[in-house]
Amino acid sequence: MASIQQYPLTTPKAADTLVGTKVPTSTTGHAVTSTFEISAVAALANAINLGYTSYTALVNQTGVTAPVSTELANTTSATVAWAYTGVGNYKLTFTGITLAVANTIVFLNNGSSSAIDPNVYWTVNVGDNSIVVRTSADSILNNAAFEVRIYS
């Protein structure tokens, strides 16, 4: 093994990996040396420090199409997908994590739309890991600020 002095200093990227040790579990009974992606370590550190993971995006919706989001941050490790389910009804499904009503909170507005809609609201569907967003009509969400926080 090379001396630590021989490794160059670099700036890590999210997809880079580092070597670490997984703590023994009751099934393995021994420590395991593994590689961890920098992005996973950062998400874990974020969750520990803040007490939650989050999905944050700017959302636009027009006509009878699914909303389109510009993802600003996603520390949940989930992949997300929007669907149009009816006039003013949209569904955001999280794949890879479990949502619970007791620890999930959503912040949402209708953004810079000229049509002020006081009836923008949301519900968490535990059965299919989704959040349903409802507005009074289509084309209301225009650069809408949208954040989901999942508390540990």
C-alpha positions in Angstrom: 0.0 0.0 0.0 1.3 3.5 -0.9 2.1 6.0 1.7 -0.6 8.7 2.3 2.0 11.3 1.2 1.9 9.8 -2.3 -1.8 10.5 -2.9 -2.6 13.8 -4.6 -5.2 16.2 -3.1 -8.2 16.7 -5.3 -11.7 18.0 -5.1 -14.3 15.2 -4.9 -17.3 14.9 -7.2 -20.7 13.5 -6.1 -20.1 10.2 -8.0 -16.6 9.7 -6.6 -16.2 7.0 -4.0 -14.2 6.7 -0.8 -13.3 3.7 1.3 -14.9 3.1 4.7 -15.9 0.5 7.2 -19.4 -0.6 7.7 -20.2 -1.3 11.3 -20.8 -5.0 12.1 -24.4 -6.2 12.1 -26.0 -9.1 14.0 -26.1 -11.1 10.8 -22.5 -10.5 9.6 -20.8 -10.2 12.9 -17.8 -8.5 11.5 -16.8 -5.1 10.0 -16.9 -4.9 6.2 -14.6 -2.6 4.2 -16.8 -0.9 1.5 -16.8 2.0 -0.9 -19.3 4.8 -0.4 -20.3 7.4 -3.0 -19.5 11.0 -1.9 -23.2 12.0 -2.7 -24.4 9.3 -0.3 -22.1 10.4 2.5 -23.2 14.0 1.9 -26.9 13.1 2.0 -26.3 11.2 5.3 -24.5 14.1 6.8 -27.2 16.4 5.7 -29.9 14.2 7.2 -28.1 13.8 10.5 -27.4 17.6 10.9 -30.9 18.8 9.8 -33.0 15.8 11.0 -34.6 15.5 7.5 -34.0 14.8 3.9 -35.6 16.9 1.2 -36.7 17.2 -2.4 -36.8 20.8 -3.6 -37.8 21.9 -7.1 -39.4 24.7 -9.1 -42.6 23.3 -10.7 -44.4 24.4 -13.9 -47.7 23.0 -15.2 -49.7 24.0 -18.3 -52.7 22.5 -20.1 -53.5 18.9 -19.5 -49.9 17.7 -19.0 -47.9 16.5 -16.1 -46.0 19.1 -14.1 -42.4 19.6 -15.1 -40.0 20.2 -12.3 -36.5 21.7 -12.2 -34.9 19.9 -9.4 -32.8 22.1 -7.1 -31.9 19.5 -4.6 -32.7 15.9 -3.7 -31.2 14.4 -0.6 -33.9 11.7 -0.3 -32.2 9.1 -2.5 -35.5 8.7 -4.2 -36.4 9.1 -7.9 -39.5 11.2 -8.4 -42.0 11.4 -11.2 -45.0 13.7 -11.8 -48.3 12.6 -13.3 -51.4 14.5 -14.5 -54.4 12.9 -12.9 -57.2 15.4 -13.8 -58.0 19.1 -13.9 -55.9 20.7 -11.2 -54.8 17.3 -9.8 -51.2 16.1 -10.0 -49.3 13.2 -8.4 -45.7 13.1 -7.4 -44.5 9.5 -6.8 -41.3 8.7 -4.9 -39.5 5.5 -5.8 -36.9 4.1 -3.4 -38.2 5.5 -0.1 -41.2 5.2 2.1 -43.4 8.2 2.9 -45.3 8.5 6.1 -47.9 11.1 7.1 -46.4 11.5 10.5 -42.9 12.6 9.3 -43.6 14.2 5.9 -44.3 17.9 5.3 -44.7 19.8 2.0 -44.2 23.5 1.3 -45.8 24.7 -1.9 -47.0 27.9 -3.6 -48.2 28.7 -7.1 -45.1 30.6 -7.9 -45.2 33.6 -10.2 -48.6 32.8 -11.8 -50.8 35.8 -12.3 -53.7 33.6 -11.3 -53.5 33.7 -7.5 -54.9 30.4 -6.2 -55.6 30.2 -2.5 -56.7 26.6 -2.9 -53.3 25.0 -3.6 -53.0 22.1 -1.2 -51.4 18.6 -0.8 -51.9 15.2 0.8 -49.6 12.3 1.4 -50.7 8.9 0.0 -48.8 6.3 2.1 -50.0 3.3 0.1 -48.2 4.3 -3.1 -45.5 6.7 -1.7 -46.9 9.7 -3.5 -48.0 13.3 -2.8 -51.1 14.6 -4.5 -51.1 18.3 -5.3 -54.4 20.0 -6.0 -55.2 23.4 -7.4 -58.4 24.9 -8.6 -57.5 24.7 -12.3 -54.7 23.7 -14.7 -51.9 26.1 -15.6 -51.8 27.5 -12.1 -48.2 26.4 -11.1 -45.7 28.7 -12.7 -42.2 28.4 -11.2 -43.9 27.2 -8.0 -41.6 26.7 -5.1 -42.0 23.0 -4.0 -40.2 21.3 -1.1 -40.9 17.9 0.6 -39.2 17.3 3.9 -39.0 13.8 5.3 -38.1 13.9 9.0 -36.2 11.0 10.6 
